[in-house]
Amino acid sequence: MERCSHLVGLDFADPSFATPGTVDLILGADVYGQLLNEEIRRSGPECPVAQFTHLGWIVSGLVSILSNDLVRPQRAHFCSIDDELHNLVHRFWLQEEVGSRSQSDLTEDEKECESHFVSTHEMTADVT
């Protein structure tokens, strides 16, 4: 790891990143950009890049392992299915779904309101 000495002593956003555990928080790309600071530490092409964020240092990029004088690139990918999160997001989209209710589902007041709207409004092609 001598080649990646630029990573030594950094206060990582997740100090126990190498230990398996549960996911505490998932951030979207919109939040990610707001967390970044300008400071970046780079070394050679065989080392990952460290970037300072409001949460601490994050590391990304290729990691190589020396074995028998050969450099072998190592990649790790993690995918986890979270049924609880899936169900929560599914229920959210069902709740937010904009659909047309059938006339039979409407109350008499809602039917009257709908009828008034349809008879007094029209959409033209020049609507932007």
Phi and psi in degrees as GROMACS dihedral restraints (atoms count N, CA, C in turn):
[ dihedral_restraints ]
;  ai    aj    ak    al  type     phi  dphi    fc
    3     4     5     6     1   -57.5    20    10
    4     5     6     7     1   -36.6    20    10
    6     7     8     9     1   -64.7    20    10
    7     8     9    10     1   -23.6    20    10
    9    10    11    12     1  -108.2    20    10
   10    11    12    13     1    38.0    20    10
   12    13    14    15     1   -63.9    20    10
   13    14    15    16     1   -16.2    20    10
   15    16    17    18     1   -67.0    20    10
   16    17    18    19     1   -12.4    20    10
   18    19    20    21     1   -93.3    20    10
   19    20    21    22     1   -13.6    20    10
   21    22    23    24     1   -67.8    20    10
   22    23    24    25     1   132.6    20    10
   24    25    26    27     1    82.3    20    10
   25    26    27    28     1     4.9    20    10
   27    28    29    30     1   -76.5    20    10
   28    29    30    31     1   144.9    20    10
   30    31    32    33     1   -88.8    20    10
   31    32    33    34     1    91.9    20    10
   33    34    35    36     1   -69.2    20    10
   34    35    36    37     1   148.4    20    10
   36    37    38    39     1   -59.8    20    10
   37    38    39    40     1   -35.5    20    10
   39    40    41    42     1  -125.6    20    10
   40    41    42    43     1    92.7    20    10
   42    43    44    45     1   -61.0    20    10
   43    44    45    46     1   -22.8    20    10
   45    46    47    48     1  -107.9    20    10
   46    47    48    49     1    37.7    20    10
   48    49    50    51     1   -60.7    20    10
   49    50    51    52     1   -24.8    20    10
   51    52    53    54     1   -86.1    20    10
   52    53    54    55     1    -5.2    20    10
   54    55    56    57     1  -102.6    20    10
   55    56    57    58     1   123.6    20    10
   57    58    59    60     1   -58.9    20    10
   58    59    60    61     1   143.3    20    10
   60    61    62    63     1  -168.3    20    10
   61    62    63    64     1  -175.9    20    10
   63    64    65    66     1   -80.6    20    10
   64    65    66    67     1   157.4    20    10
   66    67    68    69     1   -82.5    20    10
   67    68    69    70     1   125.7    20    10
   69    70    71    72     1   -87.5    20    10
   70    71    72    73     1   -32.2    20    10
   72    73    74    75     1  -160.6    20    10
   73    74    75    76     1   140.5    20    10
   75    76    77    78     1  -115.4    20    10
   76    77    78    79     1   124.7    20    10
   78    79    80    81     1  -108.4    20    10
   79    80    81    82     1   141.0    20    10
   81    82    83    84     1   -83.7    20    10
   82    83    84    85     1   169.2    20    10
   84    85    86    87     1   -62.5    20    10
   85    86    87    88     1   -29.1    20    10
   87    88    89    90     1   -65.7    20    10
   88    89    90    91     1   -34.4    20    10
   90    91    92    93     1   -80.9    20    10
   91    92    93    94     1   -37.0    20    10
   93    94    95    96     1   -52.4    20    10
   94    95    96    97     1   -48.4    20    10
   96    97    98    99     1   -62.1    20    10
   97    98    99   100     1   -30.6    20    10
   99   100   101   102     1   -76.6    20    10
  100   101   102   103     1   -20.0    20    10
  102   103   104   105     1   -84.0    20    10
  103   104   105   106     1   -19.5    20    10
  105   106   107   108     1   -73.0    20    10
  106   107   108   109     1   142.1    20    10
  108   109   110   111     1  -110.7    20    10
  109   110   111   112     1   176.4    20    10
  111   112   113   114     1   -81.4    20    10
  112   113   114   115     1   -22.2    20    10
  114   115   116   117     1   -72.8    20    10
  115   116   117   118     1   125.9    20    10
  117   118   119   120     1  -131.5    20    10
  118   119   120   121     1   139.8    20    10
  120   121   122   123     1  -119.8    20    10
  121   122   123   124     1   125.8    20    10
  123   124   125   126     1  -124.5    20    10
  124   125   126   127     1   157.5    20    10
  126   127   128   129     1  -135.5    20    10
  127   128   129   130     1  -142.8    20    10
  129   130   131   132     1   -71.6    20    10
  130   131   132   133     1   173.3    20    10
  132   133   134   135     1   -65.8    20    10
  133   134   135   136     1   -17.7    20    10
  135   136   137   138     1   -90.5    20    10
  136   137   138   139     1     4.5    20    10
  138   139   140   141     1  -117.0    20    10
  139   140   141   142     1   148.5    20    10
  141   142   143   144     1   -71.1    20    10
  142   143   144   145     1   166.0    20    10
  144   145   146   147     1  -101.4    20    10
  145   146   147   148     1   138.7    20    10
  147   148   149   150     1  -107.9    20    10
  148   149   150   151     1   135.4    20    10
  150   151   152   153     1  -130.1    20    10
  151   152   153   154     1   135.4    20    10
  153   154   155   156     1   -82.9    20    10
  154   155   156   157     1   133.8    20    10
  156   157   158   159     1  -126.8    20    10
  157   158   159   160     1   175.0    20    10
  159   160   161   162     1   -67.0    20    10
  160   161   162   163     1   -15.3    20    10
  162   163   164   165     1   -96.7    20    10
  163   164   165   166     1    -9.3    20    10
  165   166   167   168     1   125.7    20    10
  166   167   168   169     1  -169.4    20    10
  168   169   170   171     1   -80.5    20    10
  169   170   171   172     1   138.2    20    10
  171   172   173   174     1  -116.9    20    10
  172   173   174   175     1   152.0    20    10
  174   175   176   177     1  -125.6    20    10
  175   176   177   178     1   135.2    20    10
  177   178   179   180     1  -146.0    20    10
  178   179   180   181     1   156.3    20    10
  180   181   182   183     1   123.2    20    10
  181   182   183   184     1  -174.0    20    10
  183   184   185   186     1   -77.7    20    10
  184   185   186   187     1   139.4    20    10
  186   187   188   189     1  -120.7    20    10
  187   188   189   190     1   129.7    20    10
  189   190   191   192     1  -112.3    20    10
  190   191   192   193     1   147.7    20    10
  192   193   194   195     1  -119.1    20    10
  193   194   195   196     1   130.6    20    10
  195   196   197   198     1   -82.2    20    10
  196   197   198   199     1   126.9    20    10
  198   199   200   201     1  -146.9    20    10
  199   200   201   202     1   121.1    20    10
  201   202   203   204     1    53.6    20    10
  202   203   204   205     1    43.3    20    10
  204   205   206   207     1    61.4    20    10
  205   206   207   208     1    16.5    20    10
  207   208   209   210     1  -113.1    20    10
  208   209   210   211     1   141.1    20    10
  210   211   212   213     1   -94.9    20    10
  211   212   213   214     1   119.0    20    10
  213   214   215   216     1  -113.0    20    10
  214   215   216   217     1   118.2    20    10
  216   217   218   219     1   -66.6    20    10
  217   218   219   220     1   139.1    20    10
  219   220   221   222     1  -118.1    20    10
  220   221   222   223     1   136.4    20    10
  222   223   224   225     1  -129.8    20    10
  223   224   225   226     1   144.5    20    10
  225   226   227   228     1  -130.1    20    10
  226   227   228   229     1   135.6    20    10
  228   229   230   231     1  -129.7    20    10
  229   230   231   232     1   142.8    20    10
  231   232   233   234     1  -130.1    20    10
  232   233   234   235     1   130.7    20    10
  234   235   236   237     1  -135.7    20    10
  235   236   237   238     1   130.0    20    10
  237   238   239   240     1  -134.4    20    10
  238   239   240   241     1   134.5    20    10
  240   241   242   243     1   -94.5    20    10
  241   242   243   244     1   122.6    20    10
  243   244   245   246     1  -112.8    20    10
  244   245   246   247     1    99.3    20    10
  246   247   248   249     1   -61.0    20    10
  247   248   249   250     1   -37.8    20    10
  249   250   251   252     1   -63.9    20    10
  250   251   252   253     1   -44.2    20    10
  252   253   254   255     1   -65.4    20    10
  253   254   255   256     1   -42.7    20    10
  255   256   257   258     1   -57.8    20    10
  256   257   258   259     1   -47.2    20    10
  258   259   260   261     1   -65.0    20    10
  259   260   261   262     1   -38.7    20    10
  261   262   263   264     1   -63.8    20    10
  262   263   264   265     1   -45.9    20    10
  264   265   266   267     1   -65.7    20    10
  265   266   267   268     1   -39.8    20    10
  267   268   269   270     1   -61.0    20    10
  268   269   270   271     1   -46.0    20    10
  270   271   272   273     1   -64.3    20    10
  271   272   273   274     1   -36.5    20    10
  273   274   275   276     1   -60.0    20    10
  274   275   276   277     1   -48.8    20    10
  276   277   278   279     1   -68.5    20    10
  277   278   279   280     1   -31.9    20    10
  279   280   281   282     1   -64.3    20    10
  280   281   282   283     1   -41.3    20    10
  282   283   284   285     1   -67.0    20    10
  283   284   285   286     1   -37.9    20    10
  285   286   287   288     1   -85.3    20    10
  286   287   288   289     1    -7.0    20    10
  288   289   290   291     1   -60.4    20    10
  289   290   291   292     1   128.9    20    10
  291   292   293   294     1   -98.7    20    10
  292   293   294   295     1   108.2    20    10
  294   295   296   297     1  -130.8    20    10
  295   296   297   298     1   161.9    20    10
  297   298   299   300     1   -89.8    20    10
  298   299   300   301     1   129.9    20    10
  300   301   302   303     1   -82.3    20    10
  301   302   303   304     1   148.8    20    10
  303   304   305   306     1   -74.5    20    10
  304   305   306   307     1   156.2    20    10
  306   307   308   309     1   -56.2    20    10
  307   308   309   310     1   -33.9    20    10
  309   310   311   312     1   -70.0    20    10
  310   311   312   313     1   -19.9    20    10
  312   313   314   315     1   -82.2    20    10
  313   314   315   316     1   -12.9    20    10
  315   316   317   318     1   -85.6    20    10
  316   317   318   319     1   147.7    20    10
  318   319   320   321     1   -75.4    20    10
  319   320   321   322     1   170.1    20    10
  321   322   323   324     1   -61.6    20    10
  322   323   324   325     1   -40.2    20    10
  324   325   326   327     1   -63.8    20    10
  325   326   327   328     1   -41.4    20    10
  327   328   329   330     1   -66.3    20    10
  328   329   330   331     1   -37.6    20    10
  330   331   332   333     1   -63.9    20    10
  331   332   333   334     1   -42.7    20    10
  333   334   335   336     1   -64.1    20    10
  334   335   336   337     1   -42.6    20    10
  336   337   338   339     1   -62.5    20    10
  337   338   339   340     1   -46.0    20    10
  339   340   341   342     1   -61.5    20    10
  340   341   342   343     1   -43.5    20    10
  342   343   344   345     1   -62.4    20    10
  343   344   345   346     1   -43.0    20    10
  345   346   347   348     1   -62.8    20    10
  346   347   348   349     1   -45.2    20    10
  348   349   350   351     1   -60.9    20    10
  349   350   351   352     1   -48.5    20    10
  351   352   353   354     1   -61.8    20    10
  352   353   354   355     1   -36.8    20    10
  354   355   356   357     1   -81.2    20    10
  355   356   357   358     1   -16.6    20    10
  357   358   359   360     1  -112.2    20    10
  358   359   360   361     1    -3.6    20    10
  360   361   362   363     1  -130.4    20    10
  361   362   363   364     1   150.0    20    10
  363   364   365   366     1  -146.3    20    10
  364   365   366   367     1   152.2    20    10
  366   367   368   369     1  -101.1    20    10
  367   368   369   370     1   130.2    20    10
  369   370   371   372     1  -107.2    20    10
  370   371   372   373     1   165.9    20    10
  372   373   374   375     1   -69.8    20    10
  373   374   375   376     1   -21.3    20    10
  375   376   377   378     1   -88.0    20    10
  376   377   378   379     1    10.8    20    10
  378   379   380   381     1   -71.2    20    10
  379   380   381   382     1   130.3    20    10
